[in-house]
């Protein structure tokens, strides 16, 4: 089953993206490089609780 998660920018802590993930395949927190419109650059985004 896929669960909804929120991705937050690491440097500025803004929550920018909502997505889904499969908890069986990825049990730990997801980390993706995505564009942050507040930092105006590509930064690391981590899954929040």
PDB file with SEQRES, HELIX, SHEET and CRYST1 records, atoms N, CA, C and O in Angstrom:
SEQRES   1 A   49  UNK UNK UNK UNK UNK UNK UNK UNK UNK UNK UNK UNK UNK          
SEQRES   2 A   49  UNK UNK UNK UNK UNK UNK UNK UNK UNK UNK UNK UNK UNK          
SEQRES   3 A   49  UNK UNK UNK UNK UNK UNK UNK UNK UNK UNK UNK UNK UNK          
SEQRES   4 A   49  UNK UNK UNK UNK UNK UNK UNK UNK UNK UNK                      
SHEET    1 AA1 4 UNK A  15  UNK A  22  0                                        
SHEET    2 AA1 4 UNK A   2  UNK A   9 -1                                        
SHEET    3 AA1 4 UNK A  41  UNK A  48 -1                                        
SHEET    4 AA1 4 UNK A  31  UNK A  36 -1                                        
CRYST1    1.000    1.000    1.000  90.00  90.00  90.00 P 1           1          
ATOM      1  N   UNK A   1       0.832  -1.186   0.000  1.00  0.00           N  
ATOM      2  CA  UNK A   1       0.000   0.000   0.000  1.00  0.00           C  
ATOM      3  C   UNK A   1       0.876   1.247   0.000  1.00  0.00           C  
ATOM      4  O   UNK A   1       1.873   1.312   0.719  1.00  0.00           O  
ATOM      5  N   UNK A   2       0.509   2.217  -0.792  1.00  0.00           N  
ATOM      6  CA  UNK A   2       1.271   3.455  -0.880  1.00  0.00           C  
ATOM      7  C   UNK A   2       0.745   4.448   0.150  1.00  0.00           C  
ATOM      8  O   UNK A   2      -0.463   4.576   0.351  1.00  0.00           O  
ATOM      9  N   UNK A   3       1.672   5.146   0.795  1.00  0.00           N  
ATOM     10  CA  UNK A   3       1.290   6.134   1.805  1.00  0.00           C  
ATOM     11  C   UNK A   3       1.714   7.520   1.347  1.00  0.00           C  
ATOM     12  O   UNK A   3       2.701   7.675   0.627  1.00  0.00           O  
ATOM     13  N   UNK A   4       0.959   8.521   1.770  1.00  0.00           N  
ATOM     14  CA  UNK A   4       1.269   9.907   1.427  1.00  0.00           C  
ATOM     15  C   UNK A   4       2.392  10.405   2.320  1.00  0.00           C  
ATOM     16  O   UNK A   4       2.409  10.141   3.522  1.00  0.00           O  
ATOM     17  N   UNK A   5       3.343  11.139   1.713  1.00  0.00           N  
ATOM     18  CA  UNK A   5       4.438  11.745   2.475  1.00  0.00           C  
ATOM     19  C   UNK A   5       4.616  13.194   2.015  1.00  0.00           C  
ATOM     20  O   UNK A   5       4.167  13.572   0.933  1.00  0.00           O  
ATOM     21  N   UNK A   6       5.266  13.986   2.838  1.00  0.00           N  
ATOM     22  CA  UNK A   6       5.590  15.371   2.515  1.00  0.00           C  
ATOM     23  C   UNK A   6       7.092  15.514   2.485  1.00  0.00           C  
ATOM     24  O   UNK A   6       7.782  14.997   3.363  1.00  0.00           O  
ATOM     25  N   UNK A   7       7.618  16.218   1.473  1.00  0.00           N  
ATOM     26  CA  UNK A   7       9.051  16.444   1.349  1.00  0.00           C  
ATOM     27  C   UNK A   7       9.374  17.883   1.746  1.00  0.00           C  
ATOM     28  O   UNK A   7       8.718  18.822   1.296  1.00  0.00           O  
ATOM     29  N   UNK A   8      10.396  18.047   2.597  1.00  0.00           N  
ATOM     30  CA  UNK A   8      10.799  19.368   3.069  1.00  0.00           C  
ATOM     31  C   UNK A   8      12.228  19.649   2.644  1.00  0.00           C  
ATOM     32  O   UNK A   8      13.072  18.752   2.649  1.00  0.00           O  
ATOM     33  N   UNK A   9      12.499  20.884   2.279  1.00  0.00           N  
ATOM     34  CA  UNK A   9      13.845  21.324   1.891  1.00  0.00           C  
ATOM     35  C   UNK A   9      14.754  21.299   3.123  1.00  0.00           C  
ATOM     36  O   UNK A   9      14.361  21.763   4.194  1.00  0.00           O  
ATOM     37  N   UNK A  10      15.958  20.763   2.974  1.00  0.00           N  
ATOM     38  CA  UNK A  10      16.882  20.654   4.114  1.00  0.00           C  
ATOM     39  C   UNK A  10      17.407  22.025   4.553  1.00  0.00           C  
ATOM     40  O   UNK A  10      17.367  22.310   5.750  1.00  0.00           O  
ATOM     41  N   UNK A  11      17.901  22.898   3.648  1.00  0.00           N  
ATOM     42  CA  UNK A  11      18.441  24.188   4.113  1.00  0.00           C  
ATOM     43  C   UNK A  11      17.390  25.146   4.682  1.00  0.00           C  
ATOM     44  O   UNK A  11      17.619  25.737   5.737  1.00  0.00           O  
ATOM     45  N   UNK A  12      16.247  25.316   4.015  1.00  0.00           N  
ATOM     46  CA  UNK A  12      15.279  26.336   4.448  1.00  0.00           C  
ATOM     47  C   UNK A  12      14.089  25.758   5.213  1.00  0.00           C  
ATOM     48  O   UNK A  12      13.281  26.526   5.735  1.00  0.00           O  
ATOM     49  N   UNK A  13      13.951  24.439   5.296  1.00  0.00           N  
ATOM     50  CA  UNK A  13      12.901  23.756   6.066  1.00  0.00           C  
ATOM     51  C   UNK A  13      11.481  23.994   5.555  1.00  0.00           C  
ATOM     52  O   UNK A  13      10.519  23.744   6.282  1.00  0.00           O  
ATOM     53  N   UNK A  14      11.333  24.467   4.336  1.00  0.00           N  
ATOM     54  CA  UNK A  14      10.001  24.660   3.753  1.00  0.00           C  
ATOM     55  C   UNK A  14       9.472  23.331   3.221  1.00  0.00           C  
ATOM     56  O   UNK A  14      10.224  22.545   2.645  1.00  0.00           O  
ATOM     57  N   UNK A  15       8.184  23.085   3.414  1.00  0.00           N  
ATOM     58  CA  UNK A  15       7.559  21.863   2.900  1.00  0.00           C  
ATOM     59  C   UNK A  15       7.018  22.158   1.509  1.00  0.00           C  
ATOM     60  O   UNK A  15       6.027  22.872   1.358  1.00  0.00           O  
ATOM     61  N   UNK A  16       7.675  21.605   0.492  1.00  0.00           N  
ATOM     62  CA  UNK A  16       7.387  21.971  -0.893  1.00  0.00           C  
ATOM     63  C   UNK A  16       6.593  20.934  -1.670  1.00  0.00           C  
ATOM     64  O   UNK A  16       5.785  21.304  -2.522  1.00  0.00           O  
ATOM     65  N   UNK A  17       6.794  19.653  -1.408  1.00  0.00           N  
ATOM     66  CA  UNK A  17       6.219  18.614  -2.253  1.00  0.00           C  
ATOM     67  C   UNK A  17       5.437  17.594  -1.444  1.00  0.00           C  
ATOM     68  O   UNK A  17       5.798  17.275  -0.311  1.00  0.00           O  
ATOM     69  N   UNK A  18       4.353  17.081  -2.042  1.00  0.00           N  
ATOM     70  CA  UNK A  18       3.604  15.948  -1.515  1.00  0.00           C  
ATOM     71  C   UNK A  18       3.721  14.832  -2.539  1.00  0.00           C  
ATOM     72  O   UNK A  18       3.591  15.070  -3.739  1.00  0.00           O  
ATOM     73  N   UNK A  19       3.966  13.611  -2.065  1.00  0.00           N  
ATOM     74  CA  UNK A  19       4.099  12.467  -2.955  1.00  0.00           C  
ATOM     75  C   UNK A  19       3.703  11.211  -2.203  1.00  0.00           C  
ATOM     76  O   UNK A  19       3.307  11.277  -1.040  1.00  0.00           O  
ATOM     77  N   UNK A  20       3.809  10.067  -2.863  1.00  0.00           N  
ATOM     78  CA  UNK A  20       3.506   8.790  -2.220  1.00  0.00           C  
ATOM     79  C   UNK A  20       4.713   7.883  -2.327  1.00  0.00           C  
ATOM     80  O   UNK A  20       5.563   8.056  -3.201  1.00  0.00           O  
ATOM     81  N   UNK A  21       4.779   6.895  -1.410  1.00  0.00           N  
ATOM     82  CA  UNK A  21       5.843   5.903  -1.483  1.00  0.00           C  
ATOM     83  C   UNK A  21       5.317   4.574  -0.975  1.00  0.00           C  
ATOM     84  O   UNK A  21       4.313   4.512  -0.265  1.00  0.00           O  
ATOM     85  N   UNK A  22       6.018   3.509  -1.353  1.00  0.00           N  
ATOM     86  CA  UNK A  22       5.682   2.165  -0.912  1.00  0.00           C  
ATOM     87  C   UNK A  22       6.520   1.842   0.323  1.00  0.00           C  
ATOM     88  O   UNK A  22       7.746   1.762   0.241  1.00  0.00           O  
ATOM     89  N   UNK A  23       5.865   1.658   1.455  1.00  0.00           N  
ATOM     90  CA  UNK A  23       6.576   1.427   2.720  1.00  0.00           C  
ATOM     91  C   UNK A  23       7.322   0.095   2.738  1.00  0.00           C  
ATOM     92  O   UNK A  23       8.310  -0.043   3.460  1.00  0.00           O  
ATOM     93  N   UNK A  24       6.873  -0.883   1.961  1.00  0.00           N  
ATOM     94  CA  UNK A  24       7.548  -2.180   1.940  1.00  0.00           C  
ATOM     95  C   UNK A  24       8.890  -2.102   1.222  1.00  0.00           C  
ATOM     96  O   UNK A  24       9.856  -2.737   1.644  1.00  0.00           O  
ATOM     97  N   UNK A  25       8.957  -1.326   0.135  1.00  0.00           N  
ATOM     98  CA  UNK A  25      10.205  -1.196  -0.630  1.00  0.00           C  
ATOM     99  C   UNK A  25      11.158  -0.193  -0.010  1.00  0.00           C  
ATOM    100  O   UNK A  25      12.374  -0.369  -0.084  1.00  0.00           O  
ATOM    101  N   UNK A  26      10.615   0.879   0.612  1.00  0.00           N  
ATOM    102  CA  UNK A  26      11.424   1.946   1.200  1.00  0.00           C  
ATOM    103  C   UNK A  26      10.975   2.205   2.636  1.00  0.00           C  
ATOM    104  O   UNK A  26      10.227   3.151   2.883  1.00  0.00           O  
ATOM    105  N   UNK A  27      11.419   1.384   3.586  1.00  0.00           N  
ATOM    106  CA  UNK A  27      10.955   1.565   4.969  1.00  0.00           C  
ATOM    107  C   UNK A  27      11.547   2.789   5.669  1.00  0.00           C  
ATOM    108  O   UNK A  27      10.926   3.332   6.583  1.00  0.00           O  
ATOM    109  N   UNK A  28      12.747   3.234   5.252  1.00  0.00           N  
ATOM    110  CA  UNK A  28      13.365   4.392   5.885  1.00  0.00           C  
ATOM    111  C   UNK A  28      12.904   5.682   5.209  1.00  0.00           C  
ATOM    112  O   UNK A  28      12.127   5.645   4.256  1.00  0.00           O  
ATOM    113  N   UNK A  29      13.385   6.815   5.704  1.00  0.00           N  
ATOM    114  CA  UNK A  29      12.970   8.112   5.157  1.00  0.00           C  
ATOM    115  C   UNK A  29      13.583   8.354   3.781  1.00  0.00           C  
ATOM    116  O   UNK A  29      14.751   8.047   3.543  1.00  0.00           O  
ATOM    117  N   UNK A  30      12.782   8.906   2.890  1.00  0.00           N  
ATOM    118  CA  UNK A  30      13.210   9.171   1.526  1.00  0.00           C  
ATOM    119  C   UNK A  30      13.967  10.494   1.434  1.00  0.00           C  
ATOM    120  O   UNK A  30      13.613  11.467   2.101  1.00  0.00           O  
ATOM    121  N   UNK A  31      15.021  10.524   0.596  1.00  0.00           N  
ATOM    122  CA  UNK A  31      15.781  11.751   0.331  1.00  0.00           C  
ATOM    123  C   UNK A  31      15.945  11.897  -1.179  1.00  0.00           C  
ATOM    124  O   UNK A  31      16.450  10.999  -1.853  1.00  0.00           O  
ATOM    125  N   UNK A  32      15.510  13.045  -1.697  1.00  0.00           N  
ATOM    126  CA  UNK A  32      15.535  13.303  -3.138  1.00  0.00           C  
ATOM    127  C   UNK A  32      16.046  14.713  -3.376  1.00  0.00           C  
ATOM    128  O   UNK A  32      15.769  15.617  -2.587  1.00  0.00           O  
ATOM    129  N   UNK A  33      16.799  14.911  -4.470  1.00  0.00           N  
ATOM    130  CA  UNK A  33      17.189  16.257  -4.870  1.00  0.00           C  
ATOM    131  C   UNK A  33      16.089  16.814  -5.767  1.00  0.00           C  
ATOM    132  O   UNK A  33      15.792  16.254  -6.822  1.00  0.00           O  
ATOM    133  N   UNK A  34      15.482  17.931  -5.333  1.00  0.00           N  
ATOM    134  CA  UNK A  34      14.417  18.575  -6.092  1.00  0.00           C  
ATOM    135  C   UNK A  34      14.609  20.091  -6.047  1.00  0.00           C  
ATOM    136  O   UNK A  34      15.410  20.609  -5.269  1.00  0.00           O  
ATOM    137  N   UNK A  35      13.855  20.788  -6.900  1.00  0.00           N  
ATOM    138  CA  UNK A  35      13.960  22.246  -6.952  1.00  0.00           C  
ATOM    139  C   UNK A  35      13.151  22.872  -5.824  1.00  0.00           C  
ATOM    140  O   UNK A  35      11.993  22.517  -5.603  1.00  0.00           O  
ATOM    141  N   UNK A  36      13.774  23.808  -5.115  1.00  0.00           N  
ATOM    142  CA  UNK A  36      13.090  24.569  -4.062  1.00  0.00           C  
ATOM    143  C   UNK A  36      12.888  25.985  -4.580  1.00  0.00           C  
ATOM    144  O   UNK A  36      13.852  26.662  -4.941  1.00  0.00           O  
ATOM    145  N   UNK A  37      11.640  26.434  -4.618  1.00  0.00           N  
ATOM    146  CA  UNK A  37      11.367  27.776  -5.151  1.00  0.00           C  
ATOM    147  C   UNK A  37      11.747  28.863  -4.163  1.00  0.00           C  
ATOM    148  O   UNK A  37      11.905  30.019  -4.556  1.00  0.00           O  
ATOM    149  N   UNK A  38      11.899  28.519  -2.881  1.00  0.00           N  
ATOM    150  CA  UNK A  38      12.293  29.503  -1.882  1.00  0.00           C  
ATOM    151  C   UNK A  38      13.818  29.724  -1.902  1.00  0.00           C  
ATOM    152  O   UNK A  38      14.285  30.850  -1.735  1.00  0.00           O  
ATOM    153  N   UNK A  39      14.583  28.647  -2.108  1.00  0.00           N  
ATOM    154  CA  UNK A  39      16.045  28.749  -2.222  1.00  0.00           C  
ATOM    155  C   UNK A  39      16.460  29.099  -3.649  1.00  0.00           C  
ATOM    156  O   UNK A  39      17.581  29.552  -3.878  1.00  0.00           O  
ATOM    157  N   UNK A  40      15.558  28.890  -4.608  1.00  0.00           N  
ATOM    158  CA  UNK A  40      15.792  29.132  -6.025  1.00  0.00           C  
ATOM    159  C   UNK A  40      16.941  28.282  -6.564  1.00  0.00           C  
ATOM    160  O   UNK A  40      17.730  28.745  -7.387  1.00  0.00           O  
ATOM    161  N   UNK A  41      17.029  27.034  -6.095  1.00  0.00           N  
ATOM    162  CA  UNK A  41      18.053  26.104  -6.577  1.00  0.00           C  
ATOM    163  C   UNK A  41      17.625  24.671  -6.261  1.00  0.00           C  
ATOM    164  O   UNK A  41      16.660  24.448  -5.530  1.00  0.00           O  
ATOM    165  N   UNK A  42      18.355  23.705  -6.820  1.00  0.00           N  
ATOM    166  CA  UNK A  42      18.102  22.305  -6.532  1.00  0.00           C  
ATOM    167  C   UNK A  42      18.771  21.961  -5.208  1.00  0.00           C  
ATOM    168  O   UNK A  42      19.977  22.145  -5.046  1.00  0.00           O  
ATOM    169  N   UNK A  43      17.980  21.458  -4.260  1.00  0.00           N  
ATOM    170  CA  UNK A  43      18.485  21.128  -2.930  1.00  0.00           C  
ATOM    171  C   UNK A  43      17.966  19.743  -2.533  1.00  0.00           C  
ATOM    172  O   UNK A  43      17.087  19.173  -3.179  1.00  0.00           O  
ATOM    173  N   UNK A  44      18.538  19.235  -1.461  1.00  0.00           N  
ATOM    174  CA  UNK A  44      18.109  17.964  -0.896  1.00  0.00           C  
ATOM    175  C   UNK A  44      16.774  18.139  -0.181  1.00  0.00           C  
ATOM    176  O   UNK A  44      16.604  19.077   0.597  1.00  0.00           O  
ATOM    177  N   UNK A  45      15.827  17.239  -0.440  1.00  0.00           N  
ATOM    178  CA  UNK A  45      14.523  17.238   0.220  1.00  0.00           C  
ATOM    179  C   UNK A  45      14.363  15.916   0.954  1.00  0.00           C  
ATOM    180  O   UNK A  45      14.626  14.851   0.397  1.00  0.00           O  
ATOM    181  N   UNK A  46      13.927  15.992   2.217  1.00  0.00           N  
ATOM    182  CA  UNK A  46      13.736  14.809   3.048  1.00  0.00           C  
ATOM    183  C   UNK A  46      12.277  14.639   3.412  1.00  0.00           C  
ATOM    184  O   UNK A  46      11.509  15.599   3.477  1.00  0.00           O  
ATOM    185  N   UNK A  47      11.922  13.397   3.645  1.00  0.00           N  
ATOM    186  CA  UNK A  47      10.566  13.074   4.085  1.00  0.00           C  
ATOM    187  C   UNK A  47      10.348  13.570   5.502  1.00  0.00           C  
ATOM    188  O   UNK A  47      11.196  13.368   6.371  1.00  0.00           O  
ATOM    189  N   UNK A  48       9.211  14.221   5.740  1.00  0.00           N  
ATOM    190  CA  UNK A  48       8.872  14.695   7.094  1.00  0.00           C  
ATOM    191  C   UNK A  48       7.838  13.767   7.701  1.00  0.00           C  
ATOM    192  O   UNK A  48       7.253  12.930   7.013  1.00  0.00           O  
ATOM    193  N   UNK A  49       7.623  13.923   8.984  1.00  0.00           N  
ATOM    194  CA  UNK A  49       6.657  13.057   9.675  1.00  0.00           C  
ATOM    195  C   UNK A  49       5.242  13.569   9.529  1.00  0.00           C  
ATOM    196  O   UNK A  49       4.308  12.959  10.050  1.00  0.00           O  
TER     197      UNK A  49                                                      
END                                                                             
